Amino acid sequence: MIRFENVTKRLGRRNVLDGFDLEIKAGETFVICGPSGMGKSVTLKHMVRLLTPDSGHVWVGDDCVSEARGKELERIRARFGVLFQSGALLEWLTAGENVGLPLREHTDKGDEEIDTLAREKLRMVELEDAFDKHPSDLSGGMRKRVALARAIITEPEIVLYDEPTSGLDPVTSRTIDELIDNLRKQLGITSVVVTHDLHSALAIGNRIAMLNYGKAVEVSAPEEFMKSTNSVVRGFLEAQYITRRGAWEKGLKV
């Protein structure tokens, strides 16, 4: 579905992607994690041509997005929905208006049809009652769910998630995880998730990639990822108390 072939991208004096190869399969939830500044968001931006490789190619199916221009690029981008880290809701619009905005901007559908579709998508994220509320009236988790409804309103083939649980409490984070997994199953979409949250990654990922210094140093299913001997992977797992008992447990009777 999505392929990176020997992609190099330099930002400033540093190669953020360095001979980068990656393949994401249709219909899977593919999670990208790694230390800060190691190319996770840069990888995501290459998929929709917000960045262009210095060398190498990025493919979306049979389309070479890294070389696309004009109408061809618009057509490829239309295959994607995006959930931004901040949610990126427009504060002066209601939740329903935010969700319906892509249809108002890019289709000739009427207001009544758009409102119906927006309610349907809000129902899918268990937030139909928020249709007439403004973002300022919503919690952080609710805002993320509205943004997710907006990301799927155009029925994309692929949804990109940039830190979907960032800033959320653990209970709300797990709710977002469940929605991501349920939407993949219901809609048959390919999901690409960038996250620091390994609890989330292990819960929803069919495969997980660990990025470090411009390369994918580990790409594996959650069960194998947990057993990895790669030092970067081990460090991430241990830092989130996934593979060892931490200092916080000392003195506890367990």
WOZIPE-V361267 format. One record per residue. N is the residue number from 0. RES is the residue in three letters. PHI is phi as a letter, one per 40 degrees, with the letter a starting at -180 (* if undefined). D_CENTER is the distance of its C-alpha to the mean C-alpha in Angstrom with 1 decimal. Layout:
n->N res->RES phi->PHI d_center->D_CENTER
n->N res->RES phi->PHI d_center->D_CENTER
This chain:
n->0 res->MET phi->* d_center->15.4
n->1 res->ILE phi->b d_center->13.8
n->2 res->ARG phi->b d_center->16.2
n->3 res->PHE phi->b d_center->16.9
n->4 res->GLU phi->b d_center->20.6
n->5 res->ASN phi->f d_center->22.2
n->6 res->VAL phi->c d_center->20.1
n->7 res->THR phi->b d_center->21.5
n->8 res->LYS phi->b d_center->20.4
n->9 res->ARG phi->b d_center->22.7
n->10 res->LEU phi->b d_center->22.1
n->11 res->GLY phi->g d_center->25.4
n->12 res->ARG phi->b d_center->27.2
n->13 res->ARG phi->b d_center->24.4
n->14 res->ASN phi->c d_center->22.7
n->15 res->VAL phi->c d_center->19.1
n->16 res->LEU phi->b d_center->18.6
n->17 res->ASP phi->b d_center->21.8
n->18 res->GLY phi->g d_center->22.6
n->19 res->PHE phi->c d_center->19.0
n->20 res->ASP phi->b d_center->18.7
n->21 res->LEU phi->a d_center->15.8
n->22 res->GLU phi->b d_center->15.6
n->23 res->ILE phi->b d_center->12.9
n->24 res->LYS phi->c d_center->14.8
n->25 res->ALA phi->c d_center->14.8
n->26 res->GLY phi->g d_center->13.9
n->27 res->GLU phi->c d_center->12.2
n->28 res->THR phi->b d_center->9.2
n->29 res->PHE phi->b d_center->8.7
n->30 res->VAL phi->b d_center->7.8
n->31 res->ILE phi->b d_center->8.6
n->32 res->CYS phi->b d_center->10.8
n->33 res->GLY phi->i d_center->14.0
n->34 res->PRO phi->d d_center->16.4
n->35 res->SER phi->c d_center->15.9
n->36 res->GLY phi->g d_center->16.8
n->37 res->MET phi->b d_center->16.3
n->38 res->GLY phi->h d_center->14.0
n->39 res->LYS phi->c d_center->10.4
n->40 res->SER phi->c d_center->9.5
n->41 res->VAL phi->c d_center->12.4
n->42 res->THR phi->c d_center->11.1
n->43 res->LEU phi->c d_center->8.1
n->44 res->LYS phi->c d_center->11.0
n->45 res->HIS phi->c d_center->13.2
n->46 res->MET phi->c d_center->11.5
n->47 res->VAL phi->b d_center->12.5
n->48 res->ARG phi->g d_center->15.5
n->49 res->LEU phi->c d_center->15.1
n->50 res->LEU phi->b d_center->16.6
n->51 res->THR phi->b d_center->19.2
n->52 res->PRO phi->c d_center->20.2
n->53 res->ASP phi->c d_center->23.6
n->54 res->SER phi->a d_center->24.3
n->55 res->GLY phi->g d_center->22.8
n->56 res->HIS phi->b d_center->20.9
n->57 res->VAL phi->b d_center->17.4
n->58 res->TRP phi->b d_center->17.7
n->59 res->VAL phi->b d_center->15.9
n->60 res->GLY phi->g d_center->18.3
n->61 res->ASP phi->c d_center->21.7
n->62 res->ASP phi->c d_center->20.6
n->63 res->CYS phi->c d_center->20.7
n->64 res->VAL phi->c d_center->18.2
n->65 res->SER phi->c d_center->19.5
n->66 res->GLU phi->b d_center->22.9
n->67 res->ALA phi->c d_center->22.3
n->68 res->ARG phi->b d_center->24.1
n->69 res->GLY phi->f d_center->24.9
n->70 res->LYS phi->c d_center->24.7
n->71 res->GLU phi->c d_center->23.2
n->72 res->LEU phi->c d_center->20.2
n->73 res->GLU phi->c d_center->19.9
n->74 res->ARG phi->c d_center->20.1
n->75 res->ILE phi->c d_center->17.3
n->76 res->ARG phi->c d_center->15.0
n->77 res->ALA phi->c d_center->16.0
n->78 res->ARG phi->c d_center->14.4
n->79 res->PHE phi->b d_center->10.9
n->80 res->GLY phi->b d_center->9.4
n->81 res->VAL phi->b d_center->7.1
n->82 res->LEU phi->b d_center->6.4
n->83 res->PHE phi->c d_center->7.8
n->84 res->GLN phi->d d_center->8.6
n->85 res->SER phi->c d_center->12.1
n->86 res->GLY phi->g d_center->11.6
n->87 res->ALA phi->f d_center->13.9
n->88 res->LEU phi->c d_center->16.4
n->89 res->LEU phi->c d_center->19.9
n->90 res->GLU phi->c d_center->22.3
n->91 res->TRP phi->c d_center->25.2
n->92 res->LEU phi->b d_center->23.7
n->93 res->THR phi->c d_center->23.6
n->94 res->ALA phi->d d_center->20.6
n->95 res->GLY phi->c d_center->21.9
n->96 res->GLU phi->c d_center->22.5
n->97 res->ASN phi->c d_center->19.0
n->98 res->VAL phi->c d_center->17.5
n->99 res->GLY phi->c d_center->20.2
n->100 res->LEU phi->d d_center->20.0
n->101 res->PRO phi->d d_center->18.2
n->102 res->LEU phi->c d_center->21.0
n->103 res->ARG phi->c d_center->23.7
n->104 res->GLU phi->c d_center->22.7
n->105 res->HIS phi->b d_center->22.2
n->106 res->THR phi->b d_center->24.4
n->107 res->ASP phi->b d_center->28.0
n->108 res->LYS phi->c d_center->27.4
n->109 res->GLY phi->c d_center->29.7
n->110 res->ASP phi->d d_center->28.9
n->111 res->GLU phi->c d_center->29.9
n->112 res->GLU phi->c d_center->27.7
n->113 res->ILE phi->c d_center->24.7
n->114 res->ASP phi->c d_center->25.4
n->115 res->THR phi->c d_center->25.8
n->116 res->LEU phi->c d_center->22.4
n->117 res->ALA phi->c d_center->20.8
n->118 res->ARG phi->c d_center->22.6
n->119 res->GLU phi->c d_center->21.5
n->120 res->LYS phi->c d_center->17.8
n->121 res->LEU phi->c d_center->18.5
n->122 res->ARG phi->c d_center->20.5
n->123 res->MET phi->c d_center->17.7
n->124 res->VAL phi->b d_center->15.8
n->125 res->GLU phi->f d_center->19.3
n->126 res->LEU phi->a d_center->20.0
n->127 res->GLU phi->c d_center->22.6
n->128 res->ASP phi->c d_center->25.1
n->129 res->ALA phi->c d_center->23.1
n->130 res->PHE phi->d d_center->23.7
n->131 res->ASP phi->c d_center->26.4
n->132 res->LYS phi->c d_center->25.1
n->133 res->HIS phi->c d_center->24.0
n->134 res->PRO phi->d d_center->21.0
n->135 res->SER phi->c d_center->23.6
n->136 res->ASP phi->c d_center->24.7
n->137 res->LEU phi->b d_center->21.4
n->138 res->SER phi->c d_center->20.1
n->139 res->GLY phi->d d_center->16.9
n->140 res->GLY phi->c d_center->15.4
n->141 res->MET phi->c d_center->16.9
n->142 res->ARG phi->c d_center->15.5
n->143 res->LYS phi->c d_center->11.9
n->144 res->ARG phi->c d_center->13.1
n->145 res->VAL phi->c d_center->14.9
n->146 res->ALA phi->c d_center->11.9
n->147 res->LEU phi->c d_center->10.1
n->148 res->ALA phi->c d_center->13.5
n->149 res->ARG phi->c d_center->13.7
n->150 res->ALA phi->c d_center->10.5
n->151 res->ILE phi->b d_center->12.4
n->152 res->ILE phi->c d_center->15.9
n->153 res->THR phi->c d_center->16.4
n->154 res->GLU phi->f d_center->15.7
n->155 res->PRO phi->c d_center->13.3
n->156 res->GLU phi->c d_center->13.2
n->157 res->ILE phi->b d_center->9.6
n->158 res->VAL phi->b d_center->6.5
n->159 res->LEU phi->b d_center->3.7
n->160 res->TYR phi->b d_center->1.5
n->161 res->ASP phi->b d_center->4.3
n->162 res->GLU phi->f d_center->6.5
n->163 res->PRO phi->c d_center->6.5
n->164 res->THR phi->b d_center->9.9
n->165 res->SER phi->c d_center->11.4
n->166 res->GLY phi->g d_center->14.9
n->167 res->LEU phi->b d_center->15.3
n->168 res->ASP phi->c d_center->18.1
n->169 res->PRO phi->d d_center->17.8
n->170 res->VAL phi->c d_center->18.9
n->171 res->THR phi->c d_center->16.5
n->172 res->SER phi->d d_center->13.6
n->173 res->ARG phi->c d_center->14.9
n->174 res->THR phi->c d_center->15.1
n->175 res->ILE phi->c d_center->11.5
n->176 res->ASP phi->d d_center->11.0
n->177 res->GLU phi->c d_center->13.8
n->178 res->LEU phi->c d_center->12.5
n->179 res->ILE phi->d d_center->9.2
n->180 res->ASP phi->c d_center->11.8
n->181 res->ASN phi->c d_center->14.4
n->182 res->LEU phi->c d_center->12.7
n->183 res->ARG phi->c d_center->12.0
n->184 res->LYS phi->c d_center->15.7
n->185 res->GLN phi->c d_center->17.1
n->186 res->LEU phi->b d_center->15.7
n->187 res->GLY phi->g d_center->15.4
n->188 res->ILE phi->c d_center->12.1
n->189 res->THR phi->c d_center->10.1
n->190 res->SER phi->b d_center->6.6
n->191 res->VAL phi->b d_center->4.7
n->192 res->VAL phi->b d_center->3.2
n->193 res->VAL phi->c d_center->5.1
n->194 res->THR phi->a d_center->7.7
n->195 res->HIS phi->c d_center->11.5
n->196 res->ASP phi->c d_center->12.2
n->197 res->LEU phi->c d_center->13.7
n->198 res->HIS phi->c d_center->15.0
n->199 res->SER phi->c d_center->11.6
n->200 res->ALA phi->d d_center->10.8
n->201 res->LEU phi->c d_center->14.3
n->202 res->ALA phi->c d_center->14.2
n->203 res->ILE phi->b d_center->11.4
n->204 res->GLY phi->c d_center->11.1
n->205 res->ASN phi->c d_center->13.6
n->206 res->ARG phi->a d_center->13.5
n->207 res->ILE phi->b d_center->12.5
n->208 res->ALA phi->b d_center->13.1
n->209 res->MET phi->b d_center->14.7
n->210 res->LEU phi->c d_center->15.2
n->211 res->ASN phi->a d_center->18.5
n->212 res->TYR phi->f d_center->20.5
n->213 res->GLY phi->g d_center->18.8
n->214 res->LYS phi->b d_center->18.8
n->215 res->ALA phi->c d_center->17.0
n->216 res->VAL phi->c d_center->19.7
n->217 res->GLU phi->a d_center->18.5
n->218 res->VAL phi->b d_center->16.7
n->219 res->SER phi->a d_center->17.7
n->220 res->ALA phi->c d_center->17.4
n->221 res->PRO phi->d d_center->17.1
n->222 res->GLU phi->c d_center->21.0
n->223 res->GLU phi->c d_center->21.6
n->224 res->PHE phi->d d_center->19.1
n->225 res->MET phi->c d_center->21.1
n->226 res->LYS phi->c d_center->24.3
n->227 res->SER phi->d d_center->23.3
n->228 res->THR phi->c d_center->26.0
n->229 res->ASN phi->c d_center->24.0
n->230 res->SER phi->c d_center->24.8
n->231 res->VAL phi->c d_center->21.4
n->232 res->VAL phi->c d_center->19.9
n->233 res->ARG phi->d d_center->22.9
n->234 res->GLY phi->c d_center->22.7
n->235 res->PHE phi->c d_center->19.1
n->236 res->LEU phi->c d_center->20.2
n->237 res->GLU phi->c d_center->23.5
n->238 res->ALA phi->c d_center->22.2
n->239 res->GLN phi->b d_center->20.3
n->240 res->TYR phi->f d_center->23.5
n->241 res->ILE phi->c d_center->22.0
n->242 res->THR phi->b d_center->24.8
n->243 res->ARG phi->a d_center->27.7
n->244 res->ARG phi->c d_center->29.6
n->245 res->GLY phi->c d_center->29.3
n->246 res->ALA phi->c d_center->31.9
n->247 res->TRP phi->c d_center->31.0
n->248 res->GLU phi->c d_center->32.6
n->249 res->LYS phi->c d_center->35.9
n->250 res->GLY phi->g d_center->38.8
n->251 res->LEU phi->c d_center->37.0
n->252 res->LYS phi->c d_center->38.9
n->253 res->VAL phi->b d_center->36.5
